Amino acid sequence: MKKLFNIGSIALLTSLVIASCGNADQGKSSEVDHSAHTTEATAETSAPASTPSTTAAATSNTITVESNDQMQFNVSELHVKAGEPVSLTLKHVGKMDKKVMGHNLIVLKSGADVAKFTEEALKAQATDYIPQSSDIVAHTDLIGGGEESKIEFTLDKAGTYDFICSFPGHAGIMKGKIIAE
């Protein structure tokens, strides 16, 4: 009986350790600018990353998306104005290092094959899981806890564009849609 209790205790502790995935702090910041466009900040859309919302409407083209140590974006749907510059900041509000819980945000062209793109991303470790692809509209850097990365891009046509985190194992959960109207 004692042996069964120890095995159960070990299994429970192992589950808790796996769920927590470590705790490394990293305080450096990184910024990427993929466009010469500048945008005045008229409104910023953000919700706490600990409670992801199924939709988040950005009424302007200046957006902040948060990611966390629980493999979540705080939004799954964004609305922007087609043909106007978009300024998007990804903030990793967690504490884990990018080697353990790295996040990026990749905006894909409308109609891109997300599953195929994700497979290619897994092979692109040398470029922080961002493959060479004509399906990419824009992407942030891969960041760890406490870091942020900013991108600027324009979605010329109205439509729906997927966004994902391409860190291994994240794209199935960390994904959403940008609706350009």
N, C-alpha and C positions, 0 to 999 in steps of 0.2 A: 504494500500500500504506500509506503514511504517513497518508493521508487517512482510510482505513478505521479505522486504529487510533485516530485522534483522535475520530472519530464514536463508536466503541465506548466510549472513555474518557468522553466527554461523557455518553453514555447511562447509563453506570454511575454517574457522579457525580450525575446528575440523579435517578436512582432512590434513591440514598442520601440526598440532600437531602429528597426528598419523604417518605421513610420517617421521617426525623428530625423533620420539621415544626416546627423552631424550638426555642428553649429560653429561655423567659422566666420569671423567678421572680415569684411574688406571694405575700406572706405574710399577707394579711388573712384573717380567719375570718368565717364567716357562720352564723347559726343561725336556724332557723325552728321554731316550735312550733305545730302545727296542732291541738292538743287540750289540754284542761285536765288530762288524765290524767297522773299521775306513776307511775313504775315503779321499784321497787328493783332495782338491778343484781345479778342472781343469777349470771349467766354472760355472757360476751361471746364471740361467734364471729367469728373473723377468721383469714384465711390470707394469706400474702404475695401482693400483687397481681401480682407477676411470674410466678407459677405458678398460673393460675386452676384451681380444682377444679371438676369437673362437678357435684358436690353438696356442700353444706355444711349440716349439720344444726345448727340452733340449738335447744337444748333448753329455752331460756327465751325470753321475748319481748323481751330486750335484745340487740340485734344491731349489729355494725359491719360495713359493707360497704366495701371499698376499691376505688377506681378508679385507673387509671394513664394514662401517656402513650401506651400501646400500645392504647388503646380497649378496655380489659377491666375487667370487674368480677372480683373474686377468687372469687365464688361464682355459681352459676347456679340453686341451689335452696335455699330456706330453709324450715324447719318452725317454726311458731308455734302457740300455743294459741288456738283460736277463742274469742271473747267476752272476752278479756283484753287490756289495753292493750299495745301494741307500741311499744318505743322503738328507733328505727333511726337510726344515725349513718352518713352517707356521708363517707368520707375520700378526698380526691384525693391520692394518694401521689406523683404525678408532679410535674413542675416547670413545665409549660407553662401559659400564661395561659388564662383561660376563653374568650377570643375565638378562640383557636386549638384548644384541646383541652378545652373545657368539658364538665363532666359533671353530670348530675342523676340522681335516681332517682325515678321516678313509679310508684306502685302503682295499678294499674287494677282496676276492679270485675271480679268473676268473670264470664266470658263476654264481656268487652269485645272489640270488633273492633280488634286491635292495629294492623293495617295501615292502617285508616281513621284511627285516632287519630294514628299517625305522620305521615300526610299532613297532617292538621290542624296538627300541631306544627310542621311546616316553615313554615307561614304565620304563625307566632306569634313572630317575631323580637323584636317590641317587648316581649313578656313572657317573654323568655329561653326561647323554644320550649316554653312551657307554655300550651296553648290553653285557652279556656273550655270545659269539658267535664263532663258529669254522670258520665262514666266514671272520673274521678279519685277515688281513695280518699284519697290523700295524696301530697305531693311535696316533695322537698328543693329548695333553691335551686340554681341553676346555679353551679358552683364551678370554680375553677382550681387549679393545683398548689399544694399546701401548705394548702389550705382544707378545711373540713368544714362540714356542715350536718346538723342533727338534726331529726327529725320524730317525732311520737307520734300513733298512731292505733289503732283497734280494728277487727279483722275479726270482725264479729258472728256470721257463719255459717261452718261448716266448708266448705272448698272450695279451689279452686286459683285464685290471683290472679297475673296477669302483672305483672312490673315491667320497665321499660325506662329507658334514657337517651334523651332526646328531642333532644339536640343533633344537627344535620343529619348524616346518614350513620352515626350510632352505633347506632340501634335494631336494625339487622339483626344486630349482633354483641353489643352490650351489652344483654342481656335475660336474664330468668330467671323463675322461678316461686316464689311463696310458697304453701306448703301449710298451711292452717289446719286443725288437727285438733281 
